[in-house]
Amino acid sequence: MASKLHVERIRQIRGLRLLYAGALVTILLLVISQLLVAPHEYYVSLLSPANISMMFVTVNNATLSKEPPLDDADILHSEVTNPESGRDQEAFQGKGEGQSYGFYNNSQEGQTGALLEDEKKLPGHFTSDSKLGSNEIVSTGEFETTENHSLWNSVEAGFDLKEKVKEPKASTTESYLAFIPDSVTTSMPLPATNMTSLNDNQKDLNVQSINKVEDLLQNGSVSPDNSLALAATSIWRKSKRKPTSISDMNTLLHQSLTSATLLRSQILSARDKELQNARFEIERAPIIRNAPYAYSSLFRNYSMFMRSYELMERLLRVYIYKEGQKPIFHQPYLRGIYASEGWFLKLMEGNRKFVVRDPKKAHLFYLPFSTLKLREMLHQQNFTSQKDLENLLNSYIHSIAKKYVFWNRTGGADHFLVACHDWAPRLTRSSMGSCLRALCNCNIARGFEIGKDVSLPVTYIRSAENPGKYTGGNDPLQRPILAFFAGGMHGYLRPILLQNWSNKEPDMKIFGPMSRDSEGKARYREFMKSSKYCICARGYEVHTPRVIESIYYECVPVIISDDYVPPFFEILNWESFAVFVLEADVPNLRNILLSIPEKRYMEMQNRLKLVQQHFVWHKIPVKFDLFHMILHSIWYNRVFRVKSR
């Protein structure tokens, strides 16, 4: 009997050994097959934050350095030098800049801090010196070790209001923020996160991963001919979620006005109670019945706008922080495509009607810095990465939070900034995400919050002495051109526009970049004045100065930029004077425009003449001009963030 049990026991042991051996062989085969399919030296891997799926960007002829292989932190940082890039062309003419892009992997959910620590130890740059054709993959390069070259500059995985700030490098920030303490613990705003639905956020994790890829591509000096950029953009486009339509944005705006607000659980200050009373009066504004229909139709609710504007003029008081050193703080730049932030800074600091010296009397607090000047500091005075620029803003916020009680009182909800550079959303989302942010780069798919943030118009100012110099256009009957576009091939959409419509129809004048001499500029203006519709196609980012240029020249803007929130969206009824076309509908563009009835076109064109006054700068501000409209939208959004009575 014992012998039989012994034999049976031996059989069981042998069976288990065979099972284990089979499992090991299977695992080894799987590992070998993965290595054959995706060898380390030929692929750059990229995981979504939720570890849901794997995507690959093929890299040919890439030579890796002799650094030890990476383990779990699958992060690759790259830097591309391309002096022929069109990025920041208006603001930095003649400068060839090395920008950065990269691929990130949140390898373990909830361990972002550790991941960022590992990031500092990784190889830092991939330098490309060659010009690639559209049929090439990527040029040969070598990885060079650098220190702390971080492009993912903010931790967005926490909800604690307390944040420990490390001392910034003295050589980097000392001349700008001499008052910053060595180490400060203070109240900080939450990251700019839409908390309406955690389930919705979970569904969009893959989209957020793709958006990071687009962020990195668009924030670097990568030319349209660089096929690595095109390959990554192709991945982004294929994985992009359904765009937010103008009607969807209308719904989001309505929800923001009726949903729970930031201050519902807080004790209101005397100033906030004034805002609460203002909201009560605006919501119950008497109907204005004698307003001209053409003008009143420009607005979502003309009566509410007029009442709000009157209350702003009567009540609003703004305190401007004096902290911060030039050129980043208190130094406006008044020309180029980023001029909106400079003009507002200049006019706000010179204003006596709204600005107060006593911060206790203020309803709003202005953070007076220039993202254009901040961007210019990159690669100067030890500012080696976007992280350094973010650190400067973080230190600035911590310093005013320590010196004043006002930031901590609301977590920054009554503070505002006006920023027009492409990088502004990224540079401000960590330290200033709770603020009212007036941004030119207002992409609802990448953090712009309707009902809190303000869409800032991109105004291309050619003359600081006469900012409204070029306005007006031909009579509607003297506009023989159906549609016009001219511009650089920035981003993925414009090449598609030219491919479909360049030299295809005589009434569709779709060109690439025009000459920048005086003759070319005059020709550009004449095309806009002679066209019924002006195509406002997105470039690297969603915003473009062509929207406001179209209004100046009374050419109905055709906005082709998915997820773009147009200026003063909370106030203006954009569909009454502009046309919105989805990017996917570019091949059908002409049919869409021809389907618009002539009467409808005439109404829109006439309204452009009426809305034009709201988009013009004046050296001395006048009622309802661009300065006042920006300030009003900031005021309006703040009023409706306070709980109703």
C-alpha positions as semicolon CSV with decimal commas, in nm:
position;residue;x (nm);y (nm);z (nm)
1;M;0,000;0,000;0,000
2;A;0,279;0,235;0,097
3;S;0,457;0,148;-0,226
4;K;0,153;0,247;-0,432
5;L;0,124;0,580;-0,250
6;H;0,492;0,644;-0,306
7;V;0,460;0,577;-0,679
8;E;0,153;0,803;-0,701
9;R;0,339;1,079;-0,519
10;I;0,631;1,053;-0,763
11;R;0,390;1,080;-1,058
12;Q;0,233;1,393;-0,911
13;I;0,572;1,554;-0,858
14;R;0,679;1,472;-1,214
15;G;0,351;1,611;-1,347
16;L;0,401;1,936;-1,158
17;R;0,758;1,962;-1,286
18;L;0,640;1,913;-1,644
19;L;0,370;2,175;-1,591
20;Y;0,621;2,426;-1,454
21;A;0,864;2,352;-1,735
22;G;0,590;2,404;-1,992
23;A;0,494;2,734;-1,834
24;L;0,855;2,853;-1,837
25;V;0,896;2,756;-2,202
26;T;0,575;2,941;-2,290
27;I;0,693;3,255;-2,109
28;L;1,032;3,240;-2,281
29;L;0,866;3,201;-2,622
30;L;0,642;3,502;-2,553
31;V;0,940;3,714;-2,447
32;I;1,140;3,611;-2,755
33;S;0,846;3,681;-2,985
34;Q;0,802;4,029;-2,835
35;L;1,171;4,103;-2,882
36;L;1,148;3,994;-3,245
37;V;0,836;4,201;-3,308
38;A;0,947;4,512;-3,119
39;P;1,327;4,523;-3,078
40;H;1,447;4,794;-2,844
41;E;1,668;4,967;-3,098
42;Y;1,399;5,010;-3,365
43;Y;1,097;5,129;-3,170
44;V;1,011;5,409;-2,933
45;S;0,734;5,278;-2,708
46;L;0,467;5,488;-2,547
47;L;0,209;5,376;-2,289
48;S;-0,114;5,549;-2,199
49;P;-0,152;5,677;-1,840
50;A;-0,394;5,395;-1,767
51;N;-0,160;5,126;-1,904
52;I;-0,440;5,027;-2,139
53;S;-0,267;5,003;-2,472
54;M;0,069;5,024;-2,647
55;M;0,149;5,240;-2,946
56;F;0,466;5,242;-3,158
57;V;0,642;5,507;-3,361
58;T;0,891;5,351;-3,601
59;V;1,243;5,494;-3,587
60;N;1,488;5,384;-3,855
61;N;1,866;5,428;-3,844
62;A;1,863;5,543;-3,481
63;T;2,187;5,484;-3,292
64;L;2,154;5,452;-2,917
65;S;2,430;5,557;-2,680
66;K;2,611;5,318;-2,447
67;E;2,398;5,420;-2,153
68;P;2,258;5,122;-1,959
69;P;1,918;5,007;-2,083
70;L;1,612;5,164;-1,924
71;D;1,402;4,947;-1,698
72;D;1,052;5,056;-1,599
73;A;1,063;5,427;-1,667
74;D;0,994;5,423;-2,040
75;I;1,061;5,790;-2,095
76;L;1,247;5,931;-2,390
77;H;1,330;6,299;-2,413
78;S;1,430;6,444;-2,744
79;E;1,544;6,776;-2,874
80;V;1,523;6,873;-3,239
81;T;1,712;7,168;-3,376
82;N;1,546;7,308;-3,684
83;P;1,619;7,672;-3,770
84;E;1,375;7,663;-4,058
85;S;1,075;7,598;-3,838
86;G;0,786;7,840;-3,855
87;R;0,729;7,840;-3,479
88;D;0,717;8,185;-3,322
89;Q;0,812;8,331;-3,658
90;E;0,645;8,664;-3,599
91;A;0,790;8,713;-3,253
92;F;1,138;8,572;-3,310
93;Q;1,232;8,661;-3,665
94;G;1,580;8,550;-3,758
95;K;1,619;8,317;-3,459
96;G;1,678;7,947;-3,503
97;E;1,571;7,773;-3,187
98;G;1,608;7,423;-3,053
99;Q;1,277;7,310;-2,913
100;S;1,184;6,997;-2,731
101;Y;0,940;6,714;-2,765
102;G;0,923;6,372;-2,608
103;F;0,721;6,065;-2,525
104;Y;0,600;5,980;-2,176
105;N;0,479;5,678;-1,989
106;N;0,299;5,685;-1,657
107;S;0,427;5,336;-1,587
108;Q;0,256;5,303;-1,250
109;E;-0,062;5,485;-1,164
110;G;-0,031;5,693;-0,848
111;Q;0,352;5,705;-0,857
112;T;0,403;6,019;-1,060
113;G;0,650;6,166;-0,815
114;A;0,879;5,864;-0,831
115;L;0,852;5,863;-1,208
116;L;0,967;6,222;-1,227
117;E;1,259;6,141;-1,000
118;D;1,362;5,859;-1,236
119;E;1,322;6,100;-1,525
120;K;1,609;6,313;-1,403
121;K;1,849;6,020;-1,444
122;L;1,759;5,940;-1,802
123;P;1,943;6,038;-2,121
124;G;1,822;6,380;-2,215
125;H;1,855;6,486;-2,577
126;F;1,825;6,347;-2,925
127;T;1,980;6,594;-3,166
128;S;1,895;6,595;-3,535
129;D;2,102;6,802;-3,774
130;S;1,966;6,682;-4,105
131;K;1,671;6,797;-4,312
132;L;1,431;6,515;-4,374
133;G;1,220;6,456;-4,677
134;S;0,859;6,350;-4,658
135;N;0,953;5,991;-4,748
136;E;1,215;5,950;-4,471
137;I;1,149;5,827;-4,121
138;V;1,401;6,000;-3,897
139;S;1,765;6,099;-3,914
140;T;2,050;5,924;-3,739
141;G;2,141;6,070;-3,402
142;E;2,291;5,990;-3,066
143;F;2,153;6,025;-2,718
144;E;2,348;6,264;-2,502
145;T;2,322;6,271;-2,124
146;T;2,183;6,594;-1,982
147;E;2,060;6,696;-1,642
148;N;1,695;6,735;-1,555
149;H;1,561;6,807;-1,902
150;S;1,192;6,775;-1,821
151;L;0,909;6,860;-2,053
152;W;0,631;6,709;-1,852
153;N;0,644;6,999;-1,615
154;S;0,356;6,951;-1,376
155;V;0,221;6,680;-1,151
156;E;-0,148;6,646;-1,221
157;A;-0,229;6,345;-1,005
158;G;-0,289;6,509;-0,664
159;F;-0,569;6,691;-0,490
160;D;-0,395;6,821;-0,178
161;L;-0,396;7,197;-0,137
162;K;-0,056;7,189;0,035
163;E;0,249;7,172;-0,185
164;K;0,614;7,182;-0,083
165;V;0,824;7,401;-0,310
166;K;1,195;7,343;-0,350
167;E;1,428;7,635;-0,357
168;P;1,486;7,753;-0,716
169;K;1,834;7,796;-0,854
170;A;1,960;8,136;-0,746
171;S;2,127;8,193;-1,080
172;T;1,801;8,126;-1,260
173;T;1,544;8,331;-1,073
174;E;1,729;8,562;-0,837
175;S;1,719;8,865;-1,064
176;Y;1,346;8,827;-1,123
177;L;1,219;8,712;-0,784
178;A;1,464;8,839;-0,523
179;F;1,196;8,819;-0,256
180;I;1,137;8,442;-0,282
181;P;1,203;8,253;0,046
182;D;1,424;7,945;0,057
183;S;1,142;7,704;0,125
184;V;0,774;7,774;0,159
185;T;0,469;7,567;0,241
186;T;0,149;7,747;0,146
187;S;-0,194;7,695;0,003
188;M;-0,193;7,626;-0,368
189;P;-0,468;7,583;-0,626
190;L;-0,576;7,246;-0,750
191;P;-0,445;7,146;-1,092
192;A;-0,660;7,266;-1,379
193;T;-0,880;6,958;-1,390
194;N;-1,239;6,922;-1,502
195;M;-1,402;6,746;-1,208
196;T;-1,754;6,724;-1,350
197;S;-1,733;6,348;-1,400
198;L;-1,459;6,110;-1,295
199;N;-1,605;5,847;-1,523
200;D;-1,574;6,079;-1,820
201;N;-1,216;6,153;-1,723
202;Q;-1,142;5,780;-1,708
203;K;-1,281;5,735;-2,057
204;D;-1,053;6,009;-2,189
205;L;-0,727;5,871;-2,049
206;N;-0,615;5,746;-2,388
207;V;-0,705;6,082;-2,542
208;Q;-0,495;6,260;-2,280
209;S;-0,201;6,040;-2,375
210;I;-0,238;6,132;-2,740
211;N;-0,272;6,499;-2,647
212;K;0,066;6,477;-2,472
213;V;0,219;6,359;-2,799
214;E;0,060;6,650;-2,984
215;D;0,177;6,889;-2,710
216;L;0,534;6,779;-2,755
217;L;0,529;6,793;-3,133
218;Q;0,366;7,135;-3,150
219;N;0,580;7,290;-2,880
220;G;0,902;7,193;-3,058
221;S;1,062;7,337;-3,367
222;V;0,963;7,048;-3,589
223;S;0,912;7,133;-3,954
224;P;0,621;7,000;-4,159
225;D;0,873;6,801;-4,361
226;N;0,993;6,609;-4,058
227;S;0,826;6,274;-4,107
228;L;0,873;6,173;-3,743
229;A;0,646;6,461;-3,652
230;L;0,404;6,363;-3,926
231;A;0,403;6,001;-3,809
232;A;0,328;6,097;-3,450
233;T;0,066;6,347;-3,566
234;S;-0,091;6,072;-3,773
235;I;-0,120;5,858;-3,461
236;W;-0,280;6,151;-3,281
237;R;-0,527;6,216;-3,558
238;K;-0,636;5,853;-3,585
239;S;-0,685;5,829;-3,209
240;K;-0,845;6,169;-3,163
241;R;-1,183;6,170;-2,998
242;K;-1,490;6,328;-3,150
243;P;-1,434;6,706;-3,172
244;T;-1,641;6,940;-2,958
245;S;-1,880;7,124;-3,188
246;I;-1,998;7,480;-3,137
247;S;-2,336;7,347;-3,019
248;D;-2,158;7,121;-2,769
249;M;-1,973;7,427;-2,638
250;N;-2,304;7,610;-2,599
251;T;-2,426;7,323;-2,382
252;L;-2,108;7,330;-2,172
253;L;-2,146;7,704;-2,120
254;H;-2,504;7,661;-2,002
255;Q;-2,395;7,387;-1,763
256;S;-2,117;7,605;-1,622
257;L;-2,364;7,884;-1,545
258;T;-2,610;7,657;-1,367
259;S;-2,379;7,409;-1,192
260;A;-2,233;7,428;-0,842
261;T;-1,966;7,697;-0,812
262;L;-1,631;7,727;-0,643
263;L;-1,748;7,937;-0,351
264;R;-2,064;7,751;-0,256
265;S;-1,909;7,605;0,060
266;Q;-1,700;7,910;0,153
267;I;-1,775;8,214;0,365
268;L;-1,806;8,511;0,130
269;S;-1,600;8,825;0,180
270;A;-1,753;9,171;0,146
271;R;-1,623;9,193;-0,212
272;D;-1,765;8,851;-0,298
273;K;-2,104;8,955;-0,162
274;E;-2,094;9,248;-0,403
275;L;-2,029;9,001;-0,684
276;Q;-2,315;8,786;-0,558
277;N;-2,550;9,086;-0,574
278;A;-2,419;9,169;-0,922
279;R;-2,500;8,816;-1,038
280;F;-2,852;8,853;-0,900
281;E;-2,902;9,176;-1,095
282;I;-2,753;9,038;-1,418
283;E;-2,970;8,728;-1,409
284;R;-3,276;8,948;-1,367
285;A;-3,177;9,220;-1,613
286;P;-3,478;9,398;-1,765
287;I;-3,530;9,322;-2,132
288;I;-3,406;9,599;-2,362
289;R;-3,669;9,621;-2,634
290;N;-3,551;9,920;-2,834
291;A;-3,208;9,785;-2,933
292;P;-3,141;9,745;-3,308
293;Y;-3,191;9,380;-3,398
294;A;-2,871;9,354;-3,603
295;Y;-2,662;9,464;-3,304
296;S;-2,850;9,279;-3,031
297;S;-2,829;8,955;-3,232
298;L;-2,450;8,963;-3,188
299;F;-2,498;8,864;-2,824
300;R;-2,629;8,560;-2,646
301;N;-2,838;8,784;-2,423
302;Y;-2,805;9,152;-2,504
303;S;-2,993;9,267;-2,193
304;M;-2,771;9,063;-1,960
305;F;-2,457;9,186;-2,134
306;M;-2,555;9,551;-2,102
307;R;-2,647;9,512;-1,735
308;S;-2,324;9,327;-1,663
309;Y;-2,117;9,589;-1,845
310;E;-2,285;9,871;-1,649
311;L;-2,217;9,695;-1,318
312;M;-1,855;9,633;-1,417
313;E;-1,801;10,001;-1,485
314;R;-1,964;10,096;-1,156
315;L;-1,831;9,830;-0,919
316;L;-1,522;9,649;-1,044
317;R;-1,194;9,715;-0,869
318;V;-0,866;9,542;-0,962
319;Y;-0,544;9,514;-0,767
320;I;-0,221;9,465;-0,963
321;Y;0,064;9,292;-0,783
322;K;0,380;9,501;-0,784
323;E;0,607;9,202;-0,730
324;G;0,817;9,070;-1,017
325;Q;1,101;9,217;-1,221
326;K;1,125;9,317;-1,586
327;P;1,133;9,195;-1,857
328;I;0,903;8,906;-1,761
329;F;0,684;9,117;-1,533
330;H;0,547;9,466;-1,596
331;Q;0,695;9,503;-1,946
332;P;0,439;9,489;-2,229
333;Y;0,529;9,407;-2,588
334;L;0,290;9,576;-2,831
335;R;0,357;9,422;-3,173
336;G;0,326;9,085;-3,342
337;I;0,080;8,800;-3,304
338;Y;0,112;8,790;-2,923
339;A;0,037;9,161;-2,881
340;S;-0,296;9,108;-2,704
341;E;-0,130;9,024;-2,372
342;G;0,102;9,325;-2,405
343;W;-0,173;9,575;-2,488
344;F;-0,388;9,456;-2,201
345;L;-0,093;9,479;-1,958
346;K;-0,009;9,831;-2,075
347;L;-0,366;9,960;-2,055
348;M;-0,446;9,783;-1,728
349;E;-0,142;9,921;-1,546
350;G;-0,221;10,269;-1,677
351;N;-0,588;10,255;-1,580
352;R;-0,721;10,472;-1,297
353;K;-1,087;10,376;-1,318
354;F;-1,059;10,009;-1,220
355;V;-0,718;9,980;-1,050
356;V;-0,692;10,031;-0,673
357;R;-0,388;10,056;-0,448
358;D;-0,558;9,891;-0,151
359;P;-0,597;9,517;-0,223
360;K;-0,874;9,490;0,038
361;K;-1,099;9,686;-0,198
362;A;-1,034;9,459;-0,497
363;H;-1,271;9,207;-0,653
364;L;-0,999;9,075;-0,885
365;F;-0,620;9,042;-0,864
366;Y;-0,407;9,073;-1,179
367;L;-0,086;8,872;-1,227
368;P;0,107;9,109;-1,461
369;F;0,352;8,890;-1,654
370;S;0,421;8,825;-2,021
371;T;0,433;8,469;-2,153
372;L;0,609;8,604;-2,463
373;K;0,892;8,746;-2,250
374;L;0,891;8,431;-2,041
375;R;0,930;8,223;-2,357
376;E;1,220;8,441;-2,473
377;M;1,408;8,356;-2,154
378;L;1,441;7,991;-2,254
379;H;1,809;7,901;-2,307
380;Q;1,908;8,230;-2,143
381;Q;2,040;8,287;-1,789
382;N;2,026;7,919;-1,695
383;F;1,666;7,870;-1,811
384;T;1,731;7,540;-1,987
385;S;1,383;7,388;-2,009
386;Q;1,016;7,467;-1,978
387;K;1,039;7,332;-1,624
388;D;1,260;7,625;-1,530
389;L;1,001;7,867;-1,667
390;E;0,728;7,691;-1,470
391;N;0,942;7,703;-1,157
392;L;0,971;8,078;-1,188
393;L;0,592;8,115;-1,202
394;N;0,551;7,867;-0,915
395;S;0,792;8,071;-0,705
396;Y;0,609;8,391;-0,796
397;I;0,275;8,248;-0,680
398;H;0,424;8,114;-0,357
399;S;0,579;8,450;-0,281
400;I;0,253;8,644;-0,316
401;A;0,065;8,370;-0,129
402;K;0,306;8,412;0,163
403;K;0,304;8,792;0,154
404;Y;-0,071;8,843;0,105
405;V;-0,380;8,668;0,240
406;F;-0,583;8,704;-0,081
407;W;-0,455;8,404;-0,275
408;N;-0,514;8,162;0,011
409;R;-0,860;8,304;0,077
410;T;-0,998;8,162;-0,248
411;G;-0,714;7,939;-0,367
412;G;-0,650;8,191;-0,646
413;A;-1,006;8,184;-0,783
414;D;-1,028;8,565;-0,782
415;H;-0,690;8,609;-0,955
416;F;-0,649;8,639;-1,330
417;L;-0,384;8,638;-1,599
418;V;-0,382;8,740;-1,966
419;A;-0,148;8,529;-2,180
420;C;-0,124;8,487;-2,556
421;H;0,179;8,267;-2,622
422;D;0,119;7,909;-2,740
423;W;0,287;7,775;-2,428
424;A;0,069;7,972;-2,184
425;P;-0,177;7,691;-2,101
426;R;0,106;7,453;-2,013
427;L;0,319;7,705;-1,822
428;T;0,026;7,820;-1,607
429;R;-0,178;7,503;-1,554
430;S;0,021;7,383;-1,251
431;S;0,054;7,695;-1,036
432;M;-0,232;7,903;-1,179
433;G;-0,486;7,644;-1,284
434;S;-0,748;7,779;-1,043
435;C;-0,715;8,134;-1,177
436;L;-0,931;8,299;-1,439
437;R;-0,705;8,256;-1,742
438;A;-0,751;8,469;-2,053
439;L;-0,573;8,261;-2,318
440;C;-0,522;8,286;-2,693
441;N;-0,453;7,911;-2,709
442;C;-0,803;7,811;-2,598
443;N;-0,834;7,442;-2,682
444;I;-1,125;7,284;-2,496
445;A;-0,974;6,939;-2,549
446;R;-0,658;7,038;-2,363
447;G;-0,765;7,207;-2,043
448;F;-0,952;7,524;-2,144
449;E;-1,253;7,548;-1,913
450;I;-1,561;7,720;-2,052
451;G;-1,724;7,940;-1,789
452;K;-1,394;8,006;-1,609
453;D;-1,127;8,071;-1,869
454;V;-1,163;8,349;-2,126
455;S;-1,081;8,314;-2,496
456;L;-0,840;8,595;-2,576
457;P;-0,846;8,732;-2,933
458;V;-0,525;8,695;-3,134
459;T;-0,466;9,042;-3,275
460;Y;-0,171;9,080;-3,511
461;I;-0,061;9,438;-3,440
462;R;0,172;9,580;-3,705
463;S;0,183;9,937;-3,571
464;A;0,204;10,011;-3,199
465;E;0,127;10,376;-3,274
466;N;-0,193;10,292;-3,462
467;P;-0,314;9,943;-3,362
468;G;-0,643;9,979;-3,554
469;K;-0,482;10,103;-3,874
470;Y;-0,605;9,835;-4,115
471;T;-0,982;9,794;-4,099
472;G;-1,270;9,798;-4,346
473;G;-1,335;9,618;-4,672
474;N;-1,524;9,625;-4,999
475;D;-1,899;9,631;-5,039
476;P;-2,055;9,279;-5,044
477;L;-2,134;9,318;-5,415
478;Q;-1,767;9,391;-5,487
479;R;-1,636;9,065;-5,344
480;P;-1,599;8,824;-5,640
481;I;-1,389;8,567;-5,450
482;L;-1,584;8,299;-5,267
483;A;-1,309;8,198;-5,022
484;F;-0,951;8,303;-4,950
485;F;-0,662;8,163;-4,749
486;A;-0,289;8,227;-4,749
487;G;-0,038;8,121;-4,488
488;G;0,246;7,897;-4,381
489;M;0,205;7,521;-4,377
490;H;0,199;7,499;-3,998
491;G;0,038;7,193;-3,846
492;Y;-0,143;6,906;-4,015
493;L;-0,459;7,083;-4,141
494;R;-0,328;7,348;-4,379
495;P;-0,153;7,104;-4,614
496;I;-0,484;6,917;-4,636
497;L;-0,662;7,243;-4,718
498;L;-0,419;7,318;-5,001
499;Q;-0,426;6,963;-5,129
500;N;-0,804;6,983;-5,168
501;W;-0,848;7,340;-5,291
502;S;-0,531;7,498;-5,426
503;N;-0,581;7,572;-5,799
504;K;-0,903;7,366;-5,805
505;E;-1,176;7,631;-5,850
506;P;-1,142;7,988;-5,984
507;D;-1,342;8,135;-5,694
508;M;-1,136;7,950;-5,429
509;K;-0,811;8,141;-5,371
510;I;-0,618;7,903;-5,148
511;F;-0,243;7,969;-5,128
512;G;0,062;7,887;-4,924
513;P;0,269;8,164;-4,765
514;M;0,277;8,500;-4,942
515;S;0,573;8,734;-4,964
516;R;0,639;8,933;-4,646
517;D;0,745;9,250;-4,826
518;S;0,514;9,551;-4,850
519;E;0,376;9,436;-5,185
520;G;0,292;9,090;-5,050
521;K;0,121;9,235;-4,743
522;A;-0,085;9,473;-4,956
523;R;-0,187;9,184;-5,182
524;Y;-0,290;8,981;-4,878
525;R;-0,511;9,264;-4,748
526;E;-0,669;9,313;-5,090
527;F;-0,761;8,944;-5,111
528;M;-0,932;8,964;-4,772
529;K;-1,120;9,279;-4,869
530;S;-1,235;9,118;-5,196
531;S;-1,350;8,783;-5,055
532;K;-1,686;8,682;-4,917
533;Y;-1,541;8,422;-4,682
534;C;-1,196;8,411;-4,524
535;I;-1,066;8,070;-4,421
536;C;-0,931;8,064;-4,065
537;A;-0,755;7,727;-4,055
538;R;-0,566;7,625;-3,744
539;G;-0,189;7,599;-3,750
540;Y;0,019;7,425;-3,485
541;E;-0,241;7,531;-3,228
542;V;-0,614;7,596;-3,249
543;H;-0,594;7,976;-3,256
544;T;-0,504;8,201;-3,549
545;P;-0,493;8,580;-3,605
546;R;-0,700;8,534;-3,922
547;V;-1,022;8,527;-3,718
548;I;-0,979;8,888;-3,606
549;E;-0,824;8,992;-3,938
550;S;-1,138;8,867;-4,110
551;I;-1,350;9,084;-3,882
552;Y;-1,127;9,385;-3,952
553;Y;-1,171;9,341;-4,328
554;E;-1,543;9,251;-4,300
555;C;-1,484;8,910;-4,456
556;V;-1,702;8,642;-4,295
557;P;-1,465;8,415;-4,098
558;V;-1,483;8,043;-4,172
559;I;-1,329;7,882;-3,865
560;I;-1,179;7,538;-3,931
561;S;-1,028;7,440;-3,598
562;D;-1,182;7,160;-3,396
563;D;-1,215;7,229;-3,022
564;Y;-1,136;7,601;-3,063
565;V;-1,337;7,828;-2,833
566;P;-1,386;8,165;-3,009
567;P;-1,321;8,494;-2,824
568;F;-1,573;8,617;-2,565
569;F;-1,768;8,296;-2,612
570;E;-1,968;8,354;-2,294
571;I;-2,104;8,682;-2,438
572;L;-2,105;8,677;-2,819
573;N;-2,328;8,471;-3,047
574;W;-2,058;8,373;-3,294
575;E;-2,289;8,177;-3,519
576;S;-2,459;8,504;-3,614
577;F;-2,151;8,636;-3,796
578;A;-1,915;8,340;-3,854
579;V;-1,919;7,993;-4,010
580;F;-1,782;7,686;-3,831
581;V;-1,659;7,390;-4,039
582;L;-1,523;7,067;-3,893
583;E;-1,171;6,973;-4,002
584;A;-1,303;6,648;-4,146
585;D;-1,530;6,847;-4,381
586;V;-1,249;7,033;-4,561
587;P;-1,302;6,827;-4,882
588;N;-1,662;6,954;-4,889
589;L;-1,574;7,315;-4,805
590;R;-1,692;7,479;-5,127
591;N;-2,030;7,306;-5,122
592;I;-2,081;7,415;-4,761
593;L;-2,015;7,779;-4,847
594;L;-2,228;7,770;-5,161
595;S;-2,517;7,626;-4,959
596;I;-2,537;7,941;-4,744
597;P;-2,823;8,159;-4,876
598;E;-2,728;8,503;-5,005
599;K;-2,956;8,668;-4,750
600;R;-2,782;8,485;-4,469
601;Y;-2,441;8,591;-4,599
602;M;-2,551;8,956;-4,619
603;E;-2,672;8,945;-4,259
604;M;-2,344;8,799;-4,135
605;Q;-2,137;9,047;-4,335
606;N;-2,338;9,339;-4,196
607;R;-2,293;9,215;-3,840
608;L;-1,916;9,208;-3,888
609;K;-1,924;9,586;-3,923
610;L;-2,111;9,608;-3,592
611;V;-1,899;9,363;-3,394
612;Q;-1,574;9,514;-3,524
613;Q;-1,564;9,780;-3,250
614;H;-1,525;9,509;-2,985
615;F;-1,197;9,383;-3,135
616;V;-1,002;9,708;-3,181
617;W;-0,730;9,838;-2,948
618;H;-0,707;10,209;-2,865
619;K;-0,412;10,382;-2,700
620;I;-0,668;10,545;-2,473
621;P;-0,941;10,284;-2,413
622;V;-1,296;10,366;-2,519
623;K;-1,623;10,206;-2,413
624;F;-1,687;9,855;-2,552
625;D;-1,342;9,831;-2,715
626;L;-1,114;9,527;-2,693
627;F;-0,960;9,623;-2,359
628;H;-1,300;9,661;-2,197
629;M;-1,436;9,343;-2,358
630;I;-1,147;9,134;-2,221
631;L;-1,189;9,283;-1,875
632;H;-1,564;9,234;-1,894
633;S;-1,539;8,864;-1,980
634;I;-1,302;8,813;-1,685
635;W;-1,545;9,002;-1,461
636;Y;-1,846;8,813;-1,601
637;N;-1,692;8,470;-1,548
638;R;-1,587;8,563;-1,194
639;V;-1,938;8,687;-1,111
640;F;-2,091;8,359;-1,223
641;R;-1,839;8,156;-1,024
642;V;-1,984;8,302;-0,704
643;K;-2,289;8,124;-0,566
644;S;-2,623;8,281;-0,649
645;R;-2,840;8,430;-0,378
